[in-house]
Amino acid sequence: MSRSVFQNTEKENARDLENLRISEAGKLIITCFDNKIIAFLSVSGKMKCITVLGKISDNGIEPEISQDDVVIAFVKDVKQDIGACFVEYAPSKDGYLPLSKIPKSVSVKQGDLIPVKLTSQAQKGKRASFTAKIDYSKIENGDELIEKAKHLTRYSYLYKSRTSYADKINKVFKSDEYEEIVTDNEDVFNIFSDDFSNVRLYRESAFGLDKLYSLKTALDDALNRIVWLKCGGFLVFDKTEAMTVIDVNSGKFTPSKGTDKESAYMTVNTEAASEICTQLRLRNISGIIIIDFINLQSDEMKNALLDVLRKESADDTETVMVIDITELGLVELTRKKEFPPLYEQLK
């Protein structure tokens, strides 16, 4: 086969794969980037949600610690004045263990190893919280674990929930959003096959999942401060300590001839509202969110804009509440926080 014919065949194969990517109803793609297991939800060629499921260490694939897990933590410090210990439950990951959450029969000092159970995830600069009061009777083979704990090293899992991955996937993604789960990692395939029947191992080495779905580009786009709209306008995302602020700009938008200014602004605002709802879920932005849309004078258009936000956010897996438009023309909304924002998950 000549080189030119081979190149044409490659292009045709790539085009066929691209058509498959765009025409799909929905796929959950799970692959590895920078020693992390990351799940991408792609629907009709558009990325809808990205989340980090776990990491890859010397011990293999490890999901993030969940509230059913018991891990051997290292006591870094005991602070009697604040009634708490600081424990390291994974390399470079510190947690908060209140002294009130340690059995009275257990004496803890700096340098000790202690089994702990997660009570709340680390979020927004706050450490994860733990308890050492563990009801082993509610854990499978719990009596054996008490003796086993004496022989484990720091960071070891005394008990690891088999469904940790499944739990997070079911919280972050709706089952009717995707037809199948696709992964190019055999270890991931074996783990997920225990909990999901629609898992497929992708073996096309010549055109990998990253290229097929532009996964690295999707990650970069989800971290960018600026998001361009099809109409030519753009969004600017800024994070403060208290809230996320989103500015809507007309940018390169050119209204159709004869269109009045108010209607032109509404065109940009409507597309912006839809894209903002996508970006909130994609980036896992939560808490207080303020949107500075292009100013509208008509109360009818303002209400229509709020309706777009309510409609587009209804498919979110987290609760989104659209509050109102302030006298300054700023839209207030909130989104429930279940997991850290994407940029924190990727650290």
Secondary structure, DSSP 8 states (H G I E B T S, - for coil): --HHHHHHHHHHHHHHHHHHHHH-S-EEEEEEETTEEEEEEEETTEEEEEEEEEEEETTEEEE---TT-EEEEEEEEEETTTTEEEEEEETTEEEEEEGGGS-TT----TT-EEEEEEEE--BTTB-EEEES---GGGSTTHHHHHHHGGG--TT-EEE--TTHHHHHHHHHS-GGG-SEEEES-HHHHHHHTTT-S-EEE---TTS-HHHHHTHHHHHHHHH-SEEE-TTS-EEEEEE-SSEEEEEEE-TT----TT--HHHHHHHHHHHHHHHHHHHHHHHT--EEEEEE------HHHHHHHHHHHHHHHTT-SS-EEEEEE-TTSEEEEEE--SS--HHHHT-
